[in-house]
């Protein structure tokens, strides 16, 4: 932004991106923890959104949030895990914004989270990730 300060902030760009990825993944894990402990607990909710059968979608939701969050946090299979998380969050945008009738105010956090995971779905992980240590990204 300020060319004269470039020497100060350029060394932190990778670290800042890694921090965002780790925090986003860790928060997704904490959000999915309750679902992974009781993977069929969200059957009614997912069926209420039109996802049938709920006994299939509820555990898939739990696994996407919990295990996908772990994958994003450590930077392994970052793109597919982030893409799956983004899809889940876009469903929550629909749920809060349309189904619950909360509009933008109710969906704004989900929109922000979906945008963060879209970034990592497109960008992938960086040099501070398991993907980089393995020398490949999907």
N, C-alpha and C positions, 0 to 999 in steps of 0.2 A: 504494500500500500504506500508506504513512504520509502522511496528508494534508499535514502540514507540509513534507514534502520534495517535494511535487508539482511545485513550480517548478523543482526540480533535475532530475528525471527525465523530465518531459513533453516537453521539447525533443528528447530523444534517442529517442523511440519510433519515429519514422519512420526514423531512421538505423539503429537496431538491427534493425528489420525488413528494411531494405535490405541490411544486412550479412549477415543470415541468408540472404537470397535469393541474394546474390552468392556466398557461401561454398558453399552447397548446390549451386548451378549449376556453379561452378568444380570442385568435387570430383566432380560427376557427369561433367564433361568429362574430367577426368584418369582416371576409372574407365573411360570409354568410348573413350579414345584408343587403347589396344591393340586394341580391337575394330574401330575404324574403319580402322586401318592394315591389318588382316587381317579384312575383314568376313565371311568364310566360316569363320573359325577356330573359331567357337562352334557350328558345325552339329551336331556330335555331342552337345554339351551340351544344346542346345535340343530335339533329338530325344529325348534321354534323359529330358527332362521331359514328353514327349508332344506337343511342338509340331512338326507335320509340315506341309510339308517344311521341313527345316532350312535349305535354301538360300534360302528366303523369310524365315524368322524370324531367322536369324543377322544378316543385314545390317540388318533392321529394329531389332533390339536395339542394334546398333552405332550406327545413326543416332539412335535415341531417346536413348541415353545421351550421345553426343558432341554432336550438334546441339541436342538438347533441353536439355542442360546450358548451352550457350551462350545459348539463348533465355531460359532462366530467369535466368541471371546478368545479362544486360543488361535483362531485364524486357520482352521482346517476345513476344507470344502466351503470356504467363505461365501463364494458366489451362490451355490445352490441353497445353502442354509439361509443366507440373507434373502434370497428370492422367496423361499417358503415362508419366512417370517413376514416379509412384505405382504404376501397374499393374505395371511392371517390378519394382519393389521388393516388391510383394506376392507376385509369383512367387518372388522370392528368399526371402521369409519361408517360403513353402511348401517350397522346395528345402532350405533349411537346417533348418527345424523338423521337416518330415515326411520328405522323401526321404532326407536325410542322417541323420535321427534325432537331431539335436542339440537338439531341444526349444526352449524359450524362450531358453535361454542362447546357442544358435547363431543364433537368429533376431532377437535383441533389437536389433542395430544396424540390420537391415533394417526392423524395425518402427518404429524412431525415424525413419529416413530416409523411410519411407512416410508417417509422420505429418507430417513437415516439408513434403513435397510435397503432401499433402492440404490442409494449411493454405493453400498458395499456389494450389492448384487452386480452392479456395473463395474465398479473399480476393482473388486476383489480385495485381497489383503495386501499388505506391503512387506517390506523386508523384515519386519518384526512379527513374524507369524510362523506357524508350523508349515503352512503351504510353501513359504519361501525356503524354509530349512529343507523341505523335501525336494525343492527345485521344480515344483510344478503347481499350476493353478488350473482349476476346471473352469 
